[in-house]
Amino acid sequence: MVRGAVGAVVGGAALGVANKLMSRAKAPKVLGIRVPDELNPSRLDPSKLTRHVDVKRMTKNVDVKKLAKNVDLKDVVRHIGDFAEQVESRSEDLHMLSGQAKRLSRKIG
């Protein structure tokens, strides 16, 4: 009877420790380095980032009409097309690699 009670206590403690470890939120990491809470998107406060920015002083020397004249719509559309082709080729490569991984896993398993 004592053995059963000790086993139940030890099992309960192990279950509690495992539950605590699983429920603990993992800190986000980038390249193995912990991301500070200030940069966590869920806690990011944009007002802190723009507190010392003077928009009027930044846009004083910008001429919007001059910028609009220098935009070549054909060039922009060409860049969008090039980007779409890159995305499409990457997705085809990914599809091919996924198929190879599936075949390899079937041969091994």
N, C-alpha and C positions, 0 to 999 in steps of 0.2 A: 504494500500500500504506500509506503514511504517512497519507494522507487517511482511509482506512478505520479506521485505528487511532485517529486523533484523533476521528473521528465516534463510534466505539464508546465512547471515554472520556467524551466530552461527553454522549452519550446515557445512559450509565450514571450519570453524576453527576446529570443531570436527573431520571432515574428515582428515584434515591436521595433527592433533595430532595423530589420529589413524594410519595414513600412516607412520608417523615418528617412532612410537613405533613398528610397524610391520617390518619396513625396518632396524631397528637397529640390528646389528649382536649380537647375544647372546654370551657371553663369555663362552667357554667350562668349564664344572665343573666335578670334580671327587669327589664323596661322598659329594657333596654340597660345595666343596672348589674350588674356581676359579683357573684354571690352568694358570700359568704365561706365558706371550707371548714367553719367551725363550724356553719353552717346547712344544709349539704348533707345531705339525708336519709340518704345511704349512710354518712356519717361522723358523724351526729348521735349524741351520747351523752346519753341522758336523765338519767343520774345527775348530770351537770354542771348540768343545768337545775334539778334539784330539790335540790341540795346544801344550800342555805340556807333551805329551806322547812320550817317546823315545822307539821306537819299537825294535831297536837293543839291548838295555839293557834288555828289557823284554824277548826276545827270545834267549838270550845268553845261558841260562841253559836248554833249551828244546832240547831233542834228538829225532828227528822225527822218526828215525829208531826204537828206543826203544818203542816209542808210537805205531807204526804200528804193532809191534810184540805182544803187549798186547791186541789188539782189537780182540774180539771173534765175528766173523761174525754171528754165530748162535745165540748168545746172543742179538746182535743188531736186527736181524730179529725177534726174540721172543718179544723184547720190542715193535717193530713196530706193530706186531700182537696184542699184549695186548692193545696198544693204539687204534688200529682200532676197537677192540671189545668194548672198553669203549665208543668211539664215536658212534658206532652203537647202543649200549644200551641206550645212552642218547637221540639219535634221536628217538628211539622207545618210550621212556618215554615222550618226547616232543610231539610226534604224538598222544599218548594216552591222554595227558593233553589237547591238542588242541581239540580233539574230545569231551572230557568232557565239555570243555568251550562252544563249539558250542551247545551241547545238552542243557546245562543249560541256555544259552542265548535264545534258542527257547522256553523253558518252561516259562521263565520269560516274554519274549516279546510277 
